[in-house]
Amino acid sequence: MMIRIILGLGFTTAGILHFLRETNFTKIVPSYLPFKKEIVYISGVMEVMMGIYLIFKKPNEMAKNLINAFLLGVFPANIYMARKEMPLGDKQLPKSALYGRLPLQFVLMKVIKNL
């Protein structure tokens, strides 16, 4: 239960940051996608919703699959960020850290699946 609440708080915080620091998130939306600001806002709303859900309720299989589909959907932004060596917010990470973050997305998906 504790890991679920921690994940819920993480998703909620990340979602709120989509609104407070929109330009940081807009930068990592791949250049080939239109409507960057809208994508950031929509994904922020989705993260807040997922976060609140995880805080208050153990997810069923459908919810787990939807959360993992979302994580797969935002994965291209993480790849784009690594390839373009973009800063995380206002902090420039070493290339190894940018690429090292990529497998963590799949670890997170495994954790979600096992809730």
N, CA, C and O atoms as a MOPAC input file, in Angstrom:
PM7 MOZYME 1SCF
protein

 N      0.83100 1    -1.19600 1     0.00000 1
 C      0.00000 1     0.00000 1     0.00000 1
 C      0.87700 1     1.26300 1     0.00000 1
 O      0.53600 1     2.25500 1    -0.64300 1
 N      1.98900 1     1.22300 1     0.71100 1
 C      2.84300 1     2.40200 1     0.80800 1
 C      3.43000 1     2.77500 1    -0.54700 1
 O      3.47800 1     3.95400 1    -0.89500 1
 N      3.87700 1     1.78300 1    -1.31400 1
 C      4.45800 1     2.08100 1    -2.64000 1
 C      3.39900 1     2.69800 1    -3.54800 1
 O      3.70700 1     3.58000 1    -4.35100 1
 N      2.15100 1     2.24000 1    -3.42700 1
 C      1.06100 1     2.78700 1    -4.23300 1
 C      0.83400 1     4.25500 1    -3.90400 1
 O      0.62800 1     5.06800 1    -4.80500 1
 N      0.86800 1     4.59800 1    -2.63100 1
 C      0.66600 1     5.98700 1    -2.21500 1
 C      1.84500 1     6.85200 1    -2.66400 1
 O      1.65400 1     7.97900 1    -3.11900 1
 N      3.05500 1     6.32300 1    -2.53500 1
 C      4.23800 1     7.06400 1    -2.99700 1
 C      4.14800 1     7.31100 1    -4.49200 1
 O      4.42800 1     8.41700 1    -4.95400 1
 N      3.76000 1     6.28900 1    -5.25900 1
 C      3.59100 1     6.46500 1    -6.70800 1
 C      2.49100 1     7.48100 1    -7.00000 1
 O      2.62500 1     8.31900 1    -7.89200 1
 N      1.40700 1     7.39600 1    -6.24100 1
 C      0.31200 1     8.34700 1    -6.42300 1
 C      0.74600 1     9.77500 1    -6.17700 1
 O      0.39500 1    10.67900 1    -6.93500 1
 N      1.50700 1     9.97500 1    -5.12400 1
 C      2.02000 1    11.32100 1    -4.83800 1
 C      2.98800 1    11.77700 1    -5.92700 1
 O      2.99900 1    12.94900 1    -6.30300 1
 N      3.79900 1    10.84700 1    -6.43200 1
 C      4.73700 1    11.17700 1    -7.51000 1
 C      4.02100 1    11.59100 1    -8.77800 1
 O      4.36900 1    12.59700 1    -9.39600 1
 N      3.00900 1    10.80900 1    -9.17200 1
 C      2.24000 1    11.14900 1   -10.36700 1
 C      1.52200 1    12.48600 1   -10.19400 1
 O      1.50500 1    13.31500 1   -11.10400 1
 N      0.92900 1    12.68600 1    -9.01700 1
 C      0.20300 1    13.93200 1    -8.76700 1
 C      1.14300 1    15.13000 1    -8.83500 1
 O      0.81900 1    16.14300 1    -9.45500 1
 N      2.30000 1    15.01500 1    -8.20100 1
 C      3.27700 1    16.09900 1    -8.22500 1
 C      3.75600 1    16.37900 1    -9.64300 1
 O      3.82700 1    17.53300 1   -10.06600 1
 N      4.08500 1    15.31700 1   -10.37500 1
 C      4.53700 1    15.49700 1   -11.76100 1
 C      3.45000 1    16.16600 1   -12.59800 1
 O      3.73800 1    17.04300 1   -13.41200 1
 N      2.21500 1    15.75300 1   -12.39800 1
 C      1.11300 1    16.35100 1   -13.14500 1
 C      0.94900 1    17.83000 1   -12.85700 1
 O      0.73600 1    18.62700 1   -13.77100 1
 N      1.04800 1    18.19900 1   -11.59300 1
 C      0.94100 1    19.61500 1   -11.21800 1
 C      2.08700 1    20.41800 1   -11.83100 1
 O      1.89900 1    21.55300 1   -12.27100 1
 N      3.27000 1    19.81700 1   -11.85500 1
 C      4.42800 1    20.50900 1   -12.44300 1
 C      4.23700 1    20.78900 1   -13.93400 1
 O      4.84600 1    21.71400 1   -14.47200 1
 N      3.39200 1    19.99100 1   -14.60900 1
 C      3.09900 1    20.25700 1   -16.01900 1
 C      2.48300 1    21.64400 1   -16.19500 1
 O      2.63600 1    22.26800 1   -17.24500 1
 N      1.79100 1    22.11900 1   -15.16700 1
 C      1.15400 1    23.43700 1   -15.22600 1
 C      2.05900 1    24.53100 1   -14.66800 1
 O      2.08100 1    25.64900 1   -15.18300 1
 N      2.79800 1    24.20800 1   -13.62300 1
 C      3.66200 1    25.20700 1   -12.99400 1
 C      4.92400 1    25.47800 1   -13.80700 1
 O      5.45800 1    26.58700 1   -13.78900 1
 N      5.39800 1    24.45500 1   -14.52000 1
 C      6.63100 1    24.58200 1   -15.31900 1
 C      6.39900 1    24.07400 1   -16.73800 1
 O      7.18000 1    23.28600 1   -17.27200 1
 N      5.33500 1    24.53400 1   -17.31700 1
 C      4.89800 1    24.06100 1   -18.63800 1
 C      6.00600 1    24.13300 1   -19.68400 1
 O      6.14900 1    23.21200 1   -20.48800 1
 N      6.79000 1    25.20600 1   -19.68900 1
 C      7.81100 1    25.34500 1   -20.73400 1
 C      8.87900 1    24.25100 1   -20.64100 1
 O      9.40300 1    23.81700 1   -21.66600 1
 N      9.20700 1    23.79900 1   -19.42400 1
 C     10.16000 1    22.69800 1   -19.28200 1
 C      9.64900 1    21.42800 1   -19.94900 1
 O     10.41700 1    20.69800 1   -20.57600 1
 N      8.35600 1    21.16700 1   -19.81500 1
 C      7.77400 1    19.96200 1   -20.39800 1
 C      7.56300 1    20.11900 1   -21.89900 1
 O      7.74000 1    19.16700 1   -22.65900 1
 N      7.18500 1    21.31600 1   -22.32100 1
 C      6.96300 1    21.56400 1   -23.75200 1
 C      8.24100 1    21.31500 1   -24.54900 1
 O      8.18400 1    20.82000 1   -25.67400 1
 N      9.38900 1    21.65500 1   -23.97400 1
 C     10.67100 1    21.47600 1   -24.66300 1
 C     10.96500 1    20.01800 1   -25.00100 1
 O     11.62400 1    19.73600 1   -26.00200 1
 N     10.48000 1    19.08800 1   -24.17700 1
 C     10.82700 1    17.68500 1   -24.40900 1
 C      9.79100 1    16.93400 1   -25.23700 1
 O      9.95500 1    15.74500 1   -25.50900 1
 N      8.72100 1    17.62700 1   -25.63900 1
 C      7.78300 1    17.00000 1   -26.57300 1
 C      8.50000 1    16.94100 1   -27.92400 1
 O      8.97000 1    17.96300 1   -28.42200 1
 N      8.58400 1    15.74500 1   -28.51800 1
 C      9.31600 1    15.62600 1   -29.79200 1
 C      8.86100 1    16.65400 1   -30.83000 1
 O      7.67900 1    16.98000 1   -30.93700 1
 N      9.82500 1    17.14600 1   -31.57900 1
 C      9.57400 1    18.23400 1   -32.53200 1
 C      8.56900 1    17.86800 1   -33.61900 1
 O      7.93900 1    18.75600 1   -34.19300 1
 N      8.41000 1    16.59100 1   -33.90800 1
 C      7.49000 1    16.16600 1   -34.96900 1
 C      6.02400 1    16.17400 1   -34.52500 1
 O      5.13200 1    15.94500 1   -35.34200 1
 N      5.76800 1    16.43600 1   -33.23900 1
 C      4.39200 1    16.46200 1   -32.75300 1
 C      3.85200 1    17.88800 1   -32.72400 1
 O      4.54600 1    18.80600 1   -32.28800 1
 N      2.62000 1    18.07800 1   -33.18300 1
 C      1.99300 1    19.40500 1   -33.08600 1
 C      1.35400 1    19.58600 1   -31.70000 1
 O      1.32300 1    18.65300 1   -30.89700 1
 N      0.85900 1    20.76700 1   -31.43900 1
 C      0.08400 1    21.05800 1   -30.22100 1
 C      0.84400 1    20.69600 1   -28.94000 1
 O      0.29900 1    20.05000 1   -28.04600 1
 N      2.08200 1    21.11200 1   -28.86700 1
 C      2.94700 1    20.75200 1   -27.73900 1
 C      2.37200 1    21.18300 1   -26.38700 1
 O      2.34100 1    20.39600 1   -25.44100 1
 N      1.92600 1    22.41700 1   -26.30400 1
 C      1.39800 1    22.91800 1   -25.03000 1
 C      0.16000 1    22.11300 1   -24.60900 1
 O     -0.00200 1    21.78100 1   -23.43400 1
 N     -0.69400 1    21.81000 1   -25.56500 1
 C     -1.89600 1    21.03300 1   -25.26400 1
 C     -1.53300 1    19.62700 1   -24.79700 1
 O     -2.15900 1    19.09300 1   -23.88100 1
 N     -0.52600 1    19.02900 1   -25.42400 1
 C     -0.06000 1    17.70100 1   -25.01500 1
 C      0.43100 1    17.75100 1   -23.57200 1
 O      0.14300 1    16.84800 1   -22.78700 1
 N      1.15800 1    18.78400 1   -23.22400 1
 C      1.67600 1    18.92600 1   -21.86100 1
 C      0.52700 1    19.06500 1   -20.87100 1
 O      0.53500 1    18.41400 1   -19.82600 1
 N     -0.45800 1    19.89900 1   -21.18000 1
 C     -1.58200 1    20.08400 1   -20.26800 1
 C     -2.41200 1    18.80500 1   -20.12300 1
 O     -2.79100 1    18.42800 1   -19.01400 1
 N     -2.69100 1    18.14600 1   -21.23800 1
 C     -3.48700 1    16.90700 1   -21.18800 1
 C     -2.75400 1    15.83100 1   -20.39300 1
 O     -3.35200 1    15.15000 1   -19.55900 1
 N     -1.45900 1    15.68100 1   -20.65500 1
 C     -0.70900 1    14.66700 1   -19.91100 1
 C     -0.61200 1    15.04400 1   -18.42900 1
 O     -0.58000 1    14.16200 1   -17.57100 1
 N     -0.56700 1    16.33200 1   -18.12500 1
 C     -0.56900 1    16.76900 1   -16.73200 1
 C     -1.86400 1    16.40600 1   -16.02300 1
 O     -1.84800 1    15.91200 1   -14.89500 1
 N     -2.97900 1    16.65100 1   -16.68500 1
 C     -4.28300 1    16.28300 1   -16.11100 1
 C     -4.34500 1    14.77200 1   -15.89600 1
 O     -4.81200 1    14.30400 1   -14.85800 1
 N     -3.87300 1    14.02000 1   -16.88000 1
 C     -3.89500 1    12.56000 1   -16.75900 1
 C     -3.03900 1    12.09000 1   -15.58800 1
 O     -3.43800 1    11.18900 1   -14.85100 1
 N     -1.86400 1    12.69600 1   -15.41100 1
 C     -0.99500 1    12.29500 1   -14.30100 1
 C     -1.62500 1    12.62600 1   -12.94900 1
 O     -1.52900 1    11.83400 1   -12.01200 1
 N     -2.26000 1    13.77600 1   -12.84100 1
 C     -2.93400 1    14.12200 1   -11.59200 1
 C     -4.05800 1    13.12000 1   -11.31900 1
 O     -4.20300 1    12.64600 1   -10.19200 1
 N     -4.83700 1    12.80000 1   -12.32500 1
 C     -5.93100 1    11.84000 1   -12.15100 1
 C     -5.40000 1    10.46100 1   -11.73800 1
 O     -5.94300 1     9.82900 1   -10.83200 1
 N     -4.34600 1    10.00500 1   -12.40300 1
 C     -3.76400 1     8.70700 1   -12.05000 1
 C     -3.20800 1     8.74000 1   -10.63500 1
 O     -3.36200 1     7.78400 1    -9.87600 1
 N     -2.56400 1     9.83800 1   -10.28700 1
 C     -1.98600 1     9.96600 1    -8.96100 1
 C     -3.03300 1     9.91000 1    -7.86400 1
 O     -2.87900 1     9.18600 1    -6.88100 1
 N     -4.09000 1    10.67300 1    -8.03600 1
 C     -5.16600 1    10.67900 1    -7.03200 1
 C     -5.79800 1     9.29200 1    -6.93700 1
 O     -6.08400 1     8.80800 1    -5.84200 1
 N     -6.00900 1     8.67000 1    -8.06400 1
 C     -6.56600 1     7.31700 1    -8.08300 1
 C     -5.68200 1     6.37400 1    -7.26800 1
 O     -6.18100 1     5.63000 1    -6.42300 1
 N     -4.36600 1     6.40500 1    -7.52000 1
 C     -3.44600 1     5.49900 1    -6.81700 1
 C     -3.38900 1     5.78300 1    -5.32100 1
 O     -3.21600 1     4.86200 1    -4.52300 1
 N     -3.53200 1     7.04200 1    -4.93600 1
 C     -3.50000 1     7.38600 1    -3.51300 1
 C     -4.67400 1     6.75300 1    -2.77800 1
 O     -4.52500 1     6.27200 1    -1.65400 1
 N     -5.83700 1     6.75500 1    -3.41300 1
 C     -7.05300 1     6.33900 1    -2.71100 1
 C     -7.54800 1     4.93000 1    -3.02100 1
 O     -8.40000 1     4.39800 1    -2.30900 1
 N     -7.01700 1     4.32700 1    -4.08200 1
 C     -7.58800 1     3.03600 1    -4.47500 1
 C     -6.51900 1     2.13000 1    -5.07300 1
 O     -5.64400 1     2.58000 1    -5.81200 1
 N     -6.60700 1     0.84500 1    -4.73900 1
 C     -5.73200 1    -0.15000 1    -5.37000 1
 C     -6.22800 1    -0.33900 1    -6.79900 1
 O     -7.40900 1    -0.61700 1    -7.00900 1
 N     -5.34600 1    -0.19400 1    -7.78400 1
 C     -5.80000 1    -0.26200 1    -9.17000 1
 C     -6.17100 1    -1.68500 1    -9.60400 1
 O     -5.51400 1    -2.65900 1    -9.23700 1
 N     -7.23400 1    -1.77100 1   -10.38900 1
 C     -7.59000 1    -3.05700 1   -10.98700 1
 C     -6.74100 1    -3.24400 1   -12.24700 1
 O     -5.95000 1    -2.36800 1   -12.59800 1
 N     -6.90100 1    -4.36300 1   -12.91600 1
 C     -6.06900 1    -4.65600 1   -14.08900 1
 C     -6.23400 1    -3.61500 1   -15.19900 1
 O     -5.26000 1    -3.23200 1   -15.84800 1
 N     -7.46400 1    -3.16200 1   -15.41200 1
 C     -7.69000 1    -2.16500 1   -16.45500 1
 C     -6.94500 1    -0.86300 1   -16.12800 1
 O     -6.31700 1    -0.27100 1   -17.00600 1
 N     -7.01500 1    -0.42400 1   -14.88000 1
 C     -6.32400 1     0.80100 1   -14.47500 1
 C     -4.80800 1     0.63700 1   -14.61900 1
 O     -4.12700 1     1.54900 1   -15.08800 1
 N     -4.28800 1    -0.50500 1   -14.22200 1
 C     -2.85100 1    -0.77100 1   -14.37400 1
 C     -2.45100 1    -0.70100 1   -15.84800 1
 O     -1.42800 1    -0.10800 1   -16.19300 1
 N     -3.25400 1    -1.30400 1   -16.70500 1
 C     -2.95900 1    -1.28300 1   -18.14600 1
 C     -3.02300 1     0.13000 1   -18.71100 1
 O     -2.20400 1     0.49800 1   -19.55300 1
 N     -3.98500 1     0.92400 1   -18.25800 1
 C     -4.09700 1     2.31200 1   -18.73100 1
 C     -2.91200 1     3.16100 1   -18.26600 1
 O     -2.38200 1     3.96500 1   -19.03300 1
 N     -2.50300 1     2.98100 1   -17.01700 1
 C     -1.34400 1     3.72500 1   -16.51200 1
 C     -0.10200 1     3.33900 1   -17.30000 1
 O      0.68700 1     4.20200 1   -17.68700 1
 N      0.07300 1     2.03800 1   -17.54000 1
 C      1.24600 1     1.59100 1   -18.29300 1
 C      1.19500 1     2.04000 1   -19.74700 1
 O      2.23500 1     2.31800 1   -20.34300 1
 N      0.00600 1     2.11300 1   -20.32000 1
 C     -0.12200 1     2.63900 1   -21.68800 1
 C      0.28600 1     4.11500 1   -21.71400 1
 O      0.94600 1     4.56600 1   -22.65000 1
 N     -0.10800 1     4.85600 1   -20.68600 1
 C      0.29300 1     6.25600 1   -20.57900 1
 C      1.82000 1     6.35900 1   -20.49500 1
 O      2.42700 1     7.17600 1   -21.18700 1
 N      2.43000 1     5.53900 1   -19.65600 1
 C      3.88800 1     5.57000 1   -19.50300 1
 C      4.59200 1     5.24800 1   -20.81800 1
 O      5.62400 1     5.83800 1   -21.13800 1
 N      4.03100 1     4.31600 1   -21.57300 1
 C      4.58700 1     4.03000 1   -22.90900 1
 C      4.38400 1     5.20900 1   -23.84400 1
 O      5.24600 1     5.51200 1   -24.66900 1
 N      3.24500 1     5.87300 1   -23.71300 1
 C      2.93000 1     7.00500 1   -24.57800 1
 C      3.84800 1     8.19200 1   -24.38300 1
 O      4.12400 1     8.92500 1   -25.33300 1
 N      4.32500 1     8.39200 1   -23.16200 1
 C      5.21700 1     9.52700 1   -22.91000 1
 C      6.69000 1     9.14300 1   -23.07000 1
 O      7.56600 1    10.00400 1   -22.99500 1
 N      6.96300 1     7.87000 1   -23.28800 1
 C      8.34000 1     7.40200 1   -23.42700 1
 C      9.10000 1     8.10500 1   -24.55700 1
 O     10.28400 1     8.39500 1   -24.38500 1
 N      8.47500 1     8.39300 1   -25.70400 1
 C      9.20200 1     9.11200 1   -26.76000 1
 C      9.75800 1    10.46800 1   -26.30100 1
 O     10.79900 1    10.90400 1   -26.79300 1
 N      9.08500 1    11.12400 1   -25.38000 1
 C      9.60800 1    12.39900 1   -24.86300 1
 C     10.90400 1    12.16300 1   -24.09100 1
 O     11.82700 1    12.97500 1   -24.15800 1
 N     10.97100 1    11.05700 1   -23.36200 1
 C     12.19900 1    10.74700 1   -22.62400 1
 C     13.34400 1    10.40800 1   -23.57900 1
 O     14.49000 1    10.79100 1   -23.34500 1
 N     13.02900 1     9.69600 1   -24.64200 1
 C     14.04700 1     9.37900 1   -25.65700 1
 C     14.52500 1    10.66900 1   -26.32900 1
 O     15.72500 1    10.88500 1   -26.49700 1
 N     13.57500 1    11.51600 1   -26.70800 1
 C     13.89300 1    12.79700 1   -27.35100 1
 C     14.79100 1    13.63900 1   -26.44500 1
 O     15.76500 1    14.24200 1   -26.89700 1
 N     14.44400 1    13.66800 1   -25.16700 1
 C     15.22000 1    14.43500 1   -24.19600 1
 C     16.65600 1    13.90800 1   -24.12200 1
 O     17.60300 1    14.69200 1   -24.06800 1
 N     16.81600 1    12.58600 1   -24.11800 1
 C     18.15500 1    11.99500 1   -24.04900 1
 C     18.94000 1    12.26000 1   -25.33300 1
 O     20.10500 1    12.65400 1   -25.28200 1
 N     18.30000 1    12.04200 1   -26.48200 1
 C     18.99300 1    12.23000 1   -27.76300 1
 C     19.44500 1    13.66600 1   -27.96200 1
 O     20.52500 1    13.91100 1   -28.49800 1
 N     18.62200 1    14.61700 1   -27.53300 1
 C     18.93900 1    16.04000 1   -27.70900 1
 C     19.71500 1    16.61300 1   -26.52200 1
 O     20.04100 1    17.80000 1   -26.49500 1
 N     20.01000 1    15.74400 1   -25.53300 1
 C     20.74200 1    16.15400 1   -24.32700 1
 C     20.13200 1    17.39900 1   -23.69200 1
 O     20.82200 1    18.37900 1   -23.40800 1
 N     18.82800 1    17.33200 1   -23.47900 1
 C     18.09600 1    18.46200 1   -22.90600 1
 C     18.17700 1    18.43300 1   -21.38800 1
 O     18.27000 1    17.36100 1   -20.78900 1
 N     18.14200 1    19.59700 1   -20.77000 1
 C     18.18400 1    19.64600 1   -19.30400 1
 C     16.88900 1    19.11300 1   -18.68900 1
 O     15.82600 1    19.15200 1   -19.31000 1
 N     16.99900 1    18.62700 1   -17.48700 1
 C     15.83200 1    18.23000 1   -16.70500 1
 C     15.44500 1    19.44500 1   -15.87900 1
 O     16.03900 1    19.71800 1   -14.83600 1
 N     14.44500 1    20.16900 1   -16.35700 1
 C     14.12000 1    21.46000 1   -15.75600 1
 C     15.21600 1    22.43900 1   -16.09600 1
 O     15.43100 1    22.75300 1   -17.26700 1
 N     15.91400 1    22.92700 1   -15.08300 1
 C     17.01500 1    23.85000 1   -15.33200 1
 C     18.36500 1    23.20600 1   -15.01200 1
 O     19.38300 1    23.89300 1   -14.92400 1
 N     18.36400 1    21.88700 1   -14.83900 1
 C     19.60000 1    21.17800 1   -14.50400 1
 C     20.02800 1    20.28000 1   -15.66800 1
 O     19.27600 1    19.40600 1   -16.10100 1
 N     21.23800 1    20.50900 1   -16.16200 1
 C     21.77100 1    19.67900 1   -17.24000 1
 C     22.35000 1    18.39600 1   -16.64600 1
 O     23.27500 1    18.43200 1   -15.83500 1
 N     21.79600 1    17.28300 1   -17.05900 1
 C     22.27900 1    15.98400 1   -16.58700 1
 C     23.31000 1    15.44100 1   -17.55800 1
 O     23.26800 1    15.75800 1   -18.74700 1
 N     24.23800 1    14.62400 1   -17.06700 1
 C     25.17400 1    13.98200 1   -17.99600 1
 C     24.41900 1    13.05000 1   -18.94100 1
 O     23.34200 1    12.55200 1   -18.61300 1
 N     24.98900 1    12.82900 1   -20.08900 1
 C     24.36600 1    11.97200 1   -21.10300 1
 C     24.03400 1    10.59100 1   -20.52000 1
 O     22.98500 1    10.02000 1   -20.81700 1
 N     24.93100 1    10.07000 1   -19.69800 1
 C     24.69600 1     8.75300 1   -19.09400 1
 C     23.43900 1     8.75600 1   -18.22500 1
 O     22.70200 1     7.77100 1   -18.20400 1
 N     23.19100 1     9.83900 1   -17.51800 1
 C     21.99400 1     9.92700 1   -16.67900 1
 C     20.73600 1    10.05800 1   -17.53300 1
 O     19.70300 1     9.46700 1   -17.21600 1
 N     20.82000 1    10.83000 1   -18.61500 1
 C     19.65900 1    10.97900 1   -19.50700 1
 C     19.26400 1     9.63300 1   -20.12200 1
 O     18.08200 1     9.29900 1   -20.19700 1
 N     20.25900 1     8.87300 1   -20.55500 1
 C     19.96300 1     7.55000 1   -21.11500 1
 C     19.66400 1     6.53800 1   -20.01700 1
 O     18.89400 1     5.60100 1   -20.22700 1
 N     20.26500 1     6.72300 1   -18.85300 1
 C     20.01500 1     5.82300 1   -17.73400 1
 C     18.59700 1     5.88400 1   -17.20800 1
 O     18.10800 1     4.92300 1   -16.61400 1
 N     17.93500 1     7.00800 1   -17.42500 1
 C     16.53600 1     7.15700 1   -17.00500 1
 C     15.59200 1     6.29800 1   -17.83400 1
 O     14.52600 1     5.90700 1   -17.35900 1
 N     15.97800 1     6.00300 1   -19.06900 1
 C     15.06800 1     5.30800 1   -19.98200 1
 C     14.61400 1     3.93500 1   -19.46000 1
 O     13.41200 1     3.67000 1   -19.46600 1
 N     15.50600 1     3.06500 1   -19.01700 1
 C     15.03700 1     1.76600 1   -18.51900 1
 C     14.17600 1     1.88000 1   -17.26300 1
 O     13.38900 1     0.98100 1   -16.96600 1
 N     14.32400 1     2.97800 1   -16.52700 1
 C     13.52800 1     3.14600 1   -15.31000 1
 C     12.03300 1     3.22000 1   -15.61300 1
 O     11.20300 1     2.87000 1   -14.77400 1
 N     11.70100 1     3.67600 1   -16.81400 1
 C     10.28900 1     3.72600 1   -17.22000 1
 C      9.68700 1     2.31300 1   -17.20100 1
 O      8.53700 1     2.12300 1   -16.80400 1
 N     10.47600 1     1.33800 1   -17.63100 1
 C      9.98600 1    -0.04700 1   -17.67000 1
 C      9.96700 1    -0.67000 1   -16.27700 1
 O      9.12400 1    -1.51800 1   -15.98500 1
 N     10.88600 1    -0.25300 1   -15.42800 1
 C     10.84800 1    -0.68500 1   -14.02500 1
 C      9.56700 1    -0.15800 1   -13.38300 1
 O      8.87600 1    -0.88800 1   -12.67100 1
 N      9.25600 1     1.10100 1   -13.63400 1
 C      8.03600 1     1.70600 1   -13.10800 1
 C      6.80200 1     0.95300 1   -13.61600 1
 O      5.85800 1     0.71800 1   -12.86200 1
 N      6.81700 1     0.58700 1   -14.87000 1
 C      5.68400 1    -0.15600 1   -15.43200 1
 C      5.53700 1    -1.51900 1   -14.73300 1
 O      4.41800 1    -1.96000 1   -14.47200 1
 N      6.62900 1    -2.16500 1   -14.43900 1
 C      6.59800 1    -3.45800 1   -13.73700 1
 C      6.04200 1    -3.27800 1   -12.32100 1
 O      5.24300 1    -4.08800 1   -11.85300 1
 N      6.47100 1    -2.21200 1   -11.64800 1
 C      5.96500 1    -1.93200 1   -10.30200 1
 C      4.46100 1    -1.70500 1   -10.35400 1
 O      3.72300 1    -2.24400 1    -9.52900 1
 N      4.00400 1    -0.91700 1   -11.31000 1
 C      2.55600 1    -0.66000 1   -11.47200 1
 C      1.81800 1    -1.98600 1   -11.68500 1
 O      0.78200 1    -2.23100 1   -11.06700 1
 N      2.34900 1    -2.82400 1   -12.54500 1
 C      1.70200 1    -4.10800 1   -12.86100 1
 C      1.58900 1    -4.99400 1   -11.62500 1
 O      0.66200 1    -5.79600 1   -11.51700 1
 N      2.53200 1    -4.85000 1   -10.69000 1
 C      2.54200 1    -5.70400 1    -9.49100 1
 C      1.81100 1    -5.10700 1    -8.29000 1
 O      1.82000 1    -5.70100 1    -7.21200 1
 N      1.17600 1    -3.94300 1    -8.45600 1
 C      0.44100 1    -3.35700 1    -7.32600 1
 C     -0.74000 1    -4.21900 1    -6.93900 1
 O     -1.47300 1    -3.88200 1    -6.00900 1

